[in-house]
């Protein structure tokens, strides 16, 4: 007898849908149990699929620590939006359970009035720490660090650390990945002790006798430099010190890796005209306005590029076959330029290229562009000749594509560096500039060469 296969509806139950039903019932213990049983992605999906009232209801009902775990997984902008709708006391209780770096990220997205109301409900010292963190750029050590640090004074002993570790203090979890950092009486970082040293040393030995000189960074150390540090050293975290050498936090390998991934994703979205942490649960008008801010600019740029065609209307009418090759020349050149943009953006993110390297980058790109332009020009020229039976049409489109490829890689390789030099986001502006210029130059080259050679076409 063949086995009975359960229907899909009997075996595939959406955990998010089930959880949403539990929220409606309002049983706090069941809600917390169901929420804890969801994966992080399902928790986020559940929260974002709720209406605003249900979101507030959920975050008011559940334990602040559990609520904080969910909020930490949200995109920063959405987390701030949801937290702002809560009463200040509830919002503060949730934020206080979050890592200090995550707190600062959320506060940086809030409106001033709502942020101040929440600050007033937090412990004064905690609020002051978050205020300071929120002042640092998000892609620096200060913006990524946690102010929860595992520190001891140099006059204490090895036994002090071991007793604290063995105490199973519930707050100890927040120090995961940190070695014990040793401070002097003024709070300056003077050393670090490895766990191996702690195990092999006598408990009565002063920490100053077993510590080693620490490696540290300043709060303004940029993300690219932090990546280099973690590439060179097997540390799980690194201390952050101020100008006086006082320890103010630690930045973890995980935080740097997450920030690098977020920056890469953000740059990729910006190059497609998507600004901010857009997700489809955001207000429709907000999403439309943000996209239009990029699309309307592109309308203007495309009109400028298309105006070149109007100048050569007679030539295009006389040799209508050229209309087929205009988009090919502009699109192929644009592809070459986008490759150059991508490489420059990657080198910028890795710290391998800076605005001062613009001439060197251009020379590197122009050699690749010359080779690729020659090959592509010959290929498109042969195709045009074979299709129309006129070698001169092949010469026109082949030369136009070869030259435009040189222009495209020059722009793609250098414009991001120039924009960076003037503090303009290269991820947003490079694409539209490249597209407009390659279209204009491509159309101009094809039509001007055709006009000069019109009797032969």
Secondary structure, DSSP 8 states (H G I E B T S, - for coil): -------HHHH---HHHHHHHHHHHT-HHHHHHHHHHS-HHHHHHHHHHS-HHHHHHHHHHS-HHHHHHHHHHS-HHHHHHHHHHS-HHHHHHHHTTS-HHHHHHHHHTS-HHHHHHHHTTS-HHHHHHHHHHHHS-TTBHHHH-BS---EEETTSBHHHHHHHHHTT-GGGGGGTT--EEEE-TTSBEEEEE-HHHHHHS-TTSBGGGT-B---EEETT-BHHHHHHHHHHS--SEEEEE-TTSBEEEEEEHHHHHHHHHHHHHHHHHHHTT--SS--TTS-HHHHHHHHHHHHHHHHHHHHHHHHHHHHTHHHHHHTTTHHHHHHHHHHHHHHHHHHHHHHHHHHHHHTS--GGGHHHHHHHHHHHHHHHHHHHHHHHHHHHHHHHS-HHHHHHHHHHHHHHHHHHHHHHHHHHHHHHHTT--HHHHHHHHHHHHHHHHHHHHHHHHHHHTGGG-
